[in-house]
Amino acid sequence: MKQTAVEWLFQELWDTSKDKLTWYSILEKAKEMESDREYEIKAFWFGRGINAGRENKIEELKPKKD
């Protein structure tokens, strides 16, 4: 699996840090924030799809080809 930016930053800081426990807790918080952001994006687009389906505007959500 490809390393995320958060994981890369953590690894860089981990390698140079003496206080590993603090950095570990920062990593866990950052991963939680990243997960929450992904959930919010998915929920937003799911809601848009439900609403578009109710209003017969589903075509507006489809990607347009140039």
Distance bins in CASP14 RR format, pairs under 12 A and 6 or more apart:
PFRMAT RR
TARGET T0000
AUTHOR 0000-0000-0000
RMODE 2
METHOD distances of the structure
MODEL  1
1 7 0 0 0 0 1 0 0 0 0 0 0
2 8 0 0 0 0 0 1 0 0 0 0 0
3 9 0 0 0 0 1 0 0 0 0 0 0
3 10 0 0 0 0 1 0 0 0 0 0 0
3 11 1 0 0 1 0 0 0 0 0 0 0
3 12 0 0 0 0 0 1 0 0 0 0 0
4 10 0 0 0 0 1 0 0 0 0 0 0
4 11 0 0 0 0 0 1 0 0 0 0 0
4 27 0 0 0 0 0 1 0 0 0 0 0
4 30 0 0 0 0 1 0 0 0 0 0 0
4 31 0 0 0 0 1 0 0 0 0 0 0
4 33 0 0 0 0 0 1 0 0 0 0 0
4 34 1 0 0 1 0 0 0 0 0 0 0
4 35 0 0 0 0 0 1 0 0 0 0 0
4 37 0 0 0 0 0 1 0 0 0 0 0
4 38 0 0 0 0 0 1 0 0 0 0 0
5 11 0 0 0 0 0 1 0 0 0 0 0
5 12 0 0 0 0 0 1 0 0 0 0 0
5 27 0 0 0 0 0 1 0 0 0 0 0
5 30 0 0 0 0 1 0 0 0 0 0 0
5 31 0 0 0 0 0 1 0 0 0 0 0
5 34 0 0 0 0 1 0 0 0 0 0 0
6 12 0 0 0 0 0 1 0 0 0 0 0
6 13 0 0 0 0 0 1 0 0 0 0 0
6 23 0 0 0 0 0 1 0 0 0 0 0
6 26 0 0 0 0 1 0 0 0 0 0 0
6 27 1 0 0 1 0 0 0 0 0 0 0
6 28 0 0 0 0 0 1 0 0 0 0 0
6 29 0 0 0 0 1 0 0 0 0 0 0
6 30 1 0 1 0 0 0 0 0 0 0 0
6 31 1 0 0 1 0 0 0 0 0 0 0
6 32 0 0 0 0 0 1 0 0 0 0 0
6 33 0 0 0 0 1 0 0 0 0 0 0
6 34 1 0 1 0 0 0 0 0 0 0 0
6 35 0 0 0 0 0 1 0 0 0 0 0
6 37 0 0 0 0 0 1 0 0 0 0 0
7 13 0 0 0 0 0 1 0 0 0 0 0
7 14 0 0 0 0 0 1 0 0 0 0 0
7 23 0 0 0 0 0 1 0 0 0 0 0
7 27 1 0 0 1 0 0 0 0 0 0 0
7 28 0 0 0 0 0 1 0 0 0 0 0
7 30 0 0 0 0 1 0 0 0 0 0 0
7 31 0 0 0 0 1 0 0 0 0 0 0
7 34 0 0 0 0 1 0 0 0 0 0 0
8 14 0 0 0 0 0 1 0 0 0 0 0
8 15 0 0 0 0 0 1 0 0 0 0 0
8 27 0 0 0 0 0 1 0 0 0 0 0
8 30 0 0 0 0 0 1 0 0 0 0 0
9 15 0 0 0 0 0 1 0 0 0 0 0
9 16 0 0 0 0 0 1 0 0 0 0 0
9 17 0 0 0 0 0 1 0 0 0 0 0
9 23 0 0 0 0 1 0 0 0 0 0 0
9 26 0 0 0 0 1 0 0 0 0 0 0
9 27 0 0 0 0 1 0 0 0 0 0 0
9 30 0 0 0 0 1 0 0 0 0 0 0
9 31 0 0 0 0 0 1 0 0 0 0 0
9 34 0 0 0 0 0 1 0 0 0 0 0
10 16 0 0 0 0 0 1 0 0 0 0 0
10 17 0 0 0 0 1 0 0 0 0 0 0
10 20 0 0 0 0 0 1 0 0 0 0 0
10 22 0 0 0 0 0 1 0 0 0 0 0
10 23 1 0 0 1 0 0 0 0 0 0 0
10 24 0 0 0 0 1 0 0 0 0 0 0
10 25 0 0 0 0 0 1 0 0 0 0 0
10 26 1 0 0 1 0 0 0 0 0 0 0
10 27 1 0 1 0 0 0 0 0 0 0 0
10 28 0 0 0 0 1 0 0 0 0 0 0
10 29 0 0 0 0 0 1 0 0 0 0 0
10 30 1 0 0 1 0 0 0 0 0 0 0
10 31 0 0 0 0 1 0 0 0 0 0 0
10 34 0 0 0 0 0 1 0 0 0 0 0
11 17 0 0 0 0 0 1 0 0 0 0 0
11 20 0 0 0 0 0 1 0 0 0 0 0
11 23 0 0 0 0 1 0 0 0 0 0 0
11 24 0 0 0 0 0 1 0 0 0 0 0
11 27 0 0 0 0 1 0 0 0 0 0 0
12 23 0 0 0 0 0 1 0 0 0 0 0
12 27 0 0 0 0 0 1 0 0 0 0 0
13 19 0 0 0 0 1 0 0 0 0 0 0
13 20 0 0 0 0 1 0 0 0 0 0 0
13 22 0 0 0 0 1 0 0 0 0 0 0
13 23 1 0 1 0 0 0 0 0 0 0 0
13 24 0 0 0 0 0 1 0 0 0 0 0
13 26 0 0 0 0 1 0 0 0 0 0 0
13 27 0 0 0 0 1 0 0 0 0 0 0
13 30 0 0 0 0 0 1 0 0 0 0 0
14 20 1 0 0 1 0 0 0 0 0 0 0
14 21 0 0 0 0 0 1 0 0 0 0 0
14 22 0 0 0 0 0 1 0 0 0 0 0
14 23 1 0 1 0 0 0 0 0 0 0 0
14 24 1 0 0 1 0 0 0 0 0 0 0
14 26 0 0 0 0 1 0 0 0 0 0 0
14 27 0 0 0 0 1 0 0 0 0 0 0
15 23 0 0 0 0 1 0 0 0 0 0 0
16 23 0 0 0 0 1 0 0 0 0 0 0
17 23 1 0 1 0 0 0 0 0 0 0 0
17 24 0 0 0 0 1 0 0 0 0 0 0
17 26 0 0 0 0 0 1 0 0 0 0 0
17 27 0 0 0 0 0 1 0 0 0 0 0
19 25 0 0 0 0 0 1 0 0 0 0 0
19 26 0 0 0 0 0 1 0 0 0 0 0
20 26 0 0 0 0 0 1 0 0 0 0 0
20 27 0 0 0 0 0 1 0 0 0 0 0
21 27 0 0 0 0 0 1 0 0 0 0 0
21 28 0 0 0 0 0 1 0 0 0 0 0
22 28 0 0 0 0 0 1 0 0 0 0 0
22 29 0 0 0 0 0 1 0 0 0 0 0
23 29 0 0 0 0 0 1 0 0 0 0 0
23 30 0 0 0 0 0 1 0 0 0 0 0
24 30 0 0 0 0 0 1 0 0 0 0 0
24 31 0 0 0 0 0 1 0 0 0 0 0
25 31 0 0 0 0 0 1 0 0 0 0 0
25 32 0 0 0 0 0 1 0 0 0 0 0
26 32 0 0 0 0 0 1 0 0 0 0 0
26 33 0 0 0 0 0 1 0 0 0 0 0
27 33 0 0 0 0 0 1 0 0 0 0 0
27 34 0 0 0 0 0 1 0 0 0 0 0
28 34 0 0 0 0 0 1 0 0 0 0 0
28 35 0 0 0 0 0 1 0 0 0 0 0
29 35 0 0 0 0 0 1 0 0 0 0 0
29 36 0 0 0 0 0 1 0 0 0 0 0
30 36 0 0 0 0 0 1 0 0 0 0 0
30 37 0 0 0 0 0 1 0 0 0 0 0
31 37 0 0 0 0 0 1 0 0 0 0 0
31 38 0 0 0 0 0 1 0 0 0 0 0
32 38 0 0 0 0 0 1 0 0 0 0 0
32 39 0 0 0 0 0 1 0 0 0 0 0
33 39 0 0 0 0 0 1 0 0 0 0 0
33 40 0 0 0 0 0 1 0 0 0 0 0
34 40 0 0 0 0 0 1 0 0 0 0 0
34 41 0 0 0 0 0 1 0 0 0 0 0
35 41 0 0 0 0 0 1 0 0 0 0 0
35 42 0 0 0 0 0 1 0 0 0 0 0
36 42 0 0 0 0 0 1 0 0 0 0 0
36 43 0 0 0 0 0 1 0 0 0 0 0
37 43 0 0 0 0 0 1 0 0 0 0 0
37 44 0 0 0 0 0 1 0 0 0 0 0
38 44 0 0 0 0 0 1 0 0 0 0 0
38 45 0 0 0 0 0 1 0 0 0 0 0
39 45 0 0 0 0 0 1 0 0 0 0 0
39 46 0 0 0 0 0 1 0 0 0 0 0
40 46 0 0 0 0 0 1 0 0 0 0 0
40 47 0 0 0 0 0 1 0 0 0 0 0
41 47 0 0 0 0 0 1 0 0 0 0 0
41 48 0 0 0 0 0 1 0 0 0 0 0
42 48 0 0 0 0 0 1 0 0 0 0 0
42 49 0 0 0 0 0 1 0 0 0 0 0
43 49 0 0 0 0 0 1 0 0 0 0 0
43 50 0 0 0 0 0 1 0 0 0 0 0
44 50 0 0 0 0 0 1 0 0 0 0 0
44 51 0 0 0 0 0 1 0 0 0 0 0
44 61 0 0 0 0 0 1 0 0 0 0 0
45 51 0 0 0 0 0 1 0 0 0 0 0
45 52 0 0 0 0 0 1 0 0 0 0 0
45 61 0 0 0 0 1 0 0 0 0 0 0
46 52 0 0 0 0 0 1 0 0 0 0 0
46 53 0 0 0 0 0 1 0 0 0 0 0
46 61 0 0 0 0 0 1 0 0 0 0 0
47 53 0 0 0 0 1 0 0 0 0 0 0
47 54 0 0 0 0 0 1 0 0 0 0 0
47 55 0 0 0 0 0 1 0 0 0 0 0
47 61 0 0 0 0 0 1 0 0 0 0 0
48 54 0 0 0 0 0 1 0 0 0 0 0
48 55 0 0 0 0 0 1 0 0 0 0 0
48 57 0 0 0 0 1 0 0 0 0 0 0
48 58 0 0 0 0 1 0 0 0 0 0 0
48 60 0 0 0 0 1 0 0 0 0 0 0
48 61 1 0 0 1 0 0 0 0 0 0 0
48 62 0 0 0 0 0 1 0 0 0 0 0
49 55 0 0 0 0 1 0 0 0 0 0 0
49 56 0 0 0 0 0 1 0 0 0 0 0
49 57 0 0 0 0 1 0 0 0 0 0 0
49 58 1 0 0 1 0 0 0 0 0 0 0
49 59 0 0 0 0 0 1 0 0 0 0 0
49 60 0 0 0 0 1 0 0 0 0 0 0
49 61 1 0 1 0 0 0 0 0 0 0 0
49 62 0 0 0 0 0 1 0 0 0 0 0
50 57 0 0 0 0 0 1 0 0 0 0 0
50 58 0 0 0 0 0 1 0 0 0 0 0
50 61 0 0 0 0 0 1 0 0 0 0 0
51 57 0 0 0 0 1 0 0 0 0 0 0
51 58 0 0 0 0 1 0 0 0 0 0 0
51 60 0 0 0 0 0 1 0 0 0 0 0
51 61 0 0 0 0 1 0 0 0 0 0 0
52 58 1 0 1 0 0 0 0 0 0 0 0
52 59 0 0 0 0 1 0 0 0 0 0 0
52 60 1 0 0 1 0 0 0 0 0 0 0
52 61 1 0 1 0 0 0 0 0 0 0 0
52 62 0 0 0 0 1 0 0 0 0 0 0
53 59 0 0 0 0 1 0 0 0 0 0 0
53 60 0 0 0 0 1 0 0 0 0 0 0
53 61 0 0 0 0 1 0 0 0 0 0 0
53 62 0 0 0 0 0 1 0 0 0 0 0
55 61 0 0 0 0 0 1 0 0 0 0 0
END
